[in-house]
Amino acid sequence: MIRNYIRIALRTLWKNRFMSAVNILGLSVGISAALVIWMIVHYDLSFDKFHKDRDRVYRIVSQLDFSGMQIKTSGVPIGMLGKLREQSTGVEKSTFLYQYSPNVKVQEQKFGVQKRITFAEPEYFSLFEYKWLYGSPAVLKSPLQVVLTEERAAQYFPGTALPDVIGREVRYDDSVRVTVGGIVESLKGRTDFTFQEFVSMQTVISDKGMRSTRGWDNWNNFNSAISMFVLLKPGVAPEKINTQLENIIKDHADKDSKNQYFLQPLRDLHFQSDFGAFDQRQADLPVLYKLGALVVFLLLLGCINFVNLQTAQAGERAREIGIRKSLGSSRGKVMAQFLGESFVLTTFAAILSVFLVPGILYAFSSFIPDGVTMAMFAEWQVFLFIPLLVLVVSLLAGIYPAFVLARFQPVKVLKNQVYGVNSKARLRQVLTVSQFAIALALIMATVIVGEQTKYAYRKSLGFDKDARFFLKAPGWKYNTVALKSKLEAIPEVEGLSYGYAPPSSPGTSSTTMALGTGAMAEASMVEVKYIDEKYVPFYNLKLAAGRNLLPSDTVKEMLVNESFARAAGFTKPEDAVGQLLTFNDIKKPVVGVIADFHTKGMQAKIPPLALTAGPMAKTSLHVSLRKNADAHRAMDKIKAAWEQVFPDDEFKATYVDDTVAQFYAGEKKLSKLLTWATGVAIFISCLGLLGLAIYATRQRTKEIGIRKVLGASVGSIVMLFSKDVTKLVCIAAFIASGVAWYAMNSWLQNFAYHINIPWWVFPAAAAAALLLALATVATQALKAAMVNPVRSLKSE
């Protein structure tokens, strides 16, 4: 019986090759999108599932208060862990990591700046289990020891047997010389703990310079390179430890501090991007949910197409159904036959979608995680998803046509009284409106995201960023003083300035400050930028009041921005000039007020900011070239100067433009995704409309013939059909406008500075959709109108 159903299904699909191809194409697009998104969702949800006692592992994180602006970070004061070990009774194990990105040199071979290096304690390996190939965690109790993974050992010592790697030397920043004391296997499975080198924490503790630079004893140090982990004892609630953290910080923080410290479950490490995950890509659960919703929409669009096109062919299948029923076939068997056709067609679509997946992965490689590859088809969760999806889609797409067609009465069918499903025409119209409403909403969303992104790029940031880049000195012991003296001799170089970071950058350096009588009267966390006296004119920052800094190598005087002055209670910028600002418990004069400029993307409000001189400023050198300079030749000279000053370190120039662009990487990816989804939705919607057009022209064949006999022109008949589709698209546009406005208005609230939704987006999207719809319908209407009336009016 099943073989018979499949044979007839294949024969029917071949007979109606065009309609079958349209159905397969529409469903394959939805299924391929579902496959890719399921691979992404499965990939992200499988991170760090293999750790022992993972439900009891937590990371200590911070939420810092910057004058009412909340900033979340993994960084916590280093001294907190020692106090927690002394005072807490609910913690079974604890450890912390301090990320490190030095220039690496092994013997005479340079490896440049290496990532995935961290300072670590022996306790780390009791909290997270690694397989030790050589050595043990005890080697990290001594300074200047390093544990390598098997992969990193092969990179640094190619061709050397692993036992012979033990005892070899690795140099960091040409000043820290460590000895390989152990080798471990990398963690198996998907994980955010991708470290390849573990340098003993005692290396830092035993070096006063390294301790000082890393703020070891500073309870206001919230460096995001720090990550502290604890394993709670069974039955201990995280809230208990949160309370203990509050009590610990009270003895060391300012009494009016609003900073908060609490535990973050290990299971959230990969998803809460506010706190970071060792500078690696993180997933966003709301985004994953939205991707899931997008899959549902695309599959629904494909299923709606199937319903429209199947019911449009009802007239052609009616006589077949009547004959089957007259020969004794039951309603259930007829339904089974049509569901079988749906299953076969969906299976073909699924096979085609598997071949489409590599193309989608390649086209969206910038959006899709690197670990999502075709190799995931070997995982049972992905492999079983395909037949499950086929069954669900087959049922969703085929149940309504099967139910409706199986209801045909043999007597009426064989008397040629059934040519379609007249009573269900309204349902098909509703389905078509739904399709176009989804497509229109996506069009509107795509345009609004694009407009906001353009606004973010075009809005004045309050400083000049074009043709400016900066060079960062390698390692904490180096500065760029010698480099600057060499670059001053290059004629193509127009401006040079010291500055720890550009005006707008992802990183944040902060400390406690107090000023005035307003919200800043008590010590509060304030962002600070370390600069020299040339930094303000170099970036064309505007002085709202006072003067610029005088040349100095230490913190002697301060500049504040307008937001800081207002928060301090000064109504006019000039009122803040001459006031004393408390900086790390030392009073410094405010000599000038800088006009507000954006230190972050448009997502964040401009925070209170202080600028001052200091030795940290000289760790980076900012460079601008003359307008008519040969940029390639100038960069070659600058690179040559770098290699003279830092011969063992890789040259890397970071353009300020690129730094600013990082703030909108997510929006660019969203725009690309929406553009793709919009194209797919429009394509599938037009296929559905094609089905409705085919149905309408078949139902009204005789009417068209009579109209032509009575003198109707081809154009008037095309207009007759176009009127109906215009009404459907207008209804869809009305629905989509409300949905799109609400959704995008909510999305824009994520930006402190954003556009007002342009009014023209809605009619423009509706007009574009209407043109596509009319083009689709006009082809079928024109075809029907060109038929000779004699053929359309003759009776069989």
Disulfide bonds with the S-S distance in Angstrom:
none
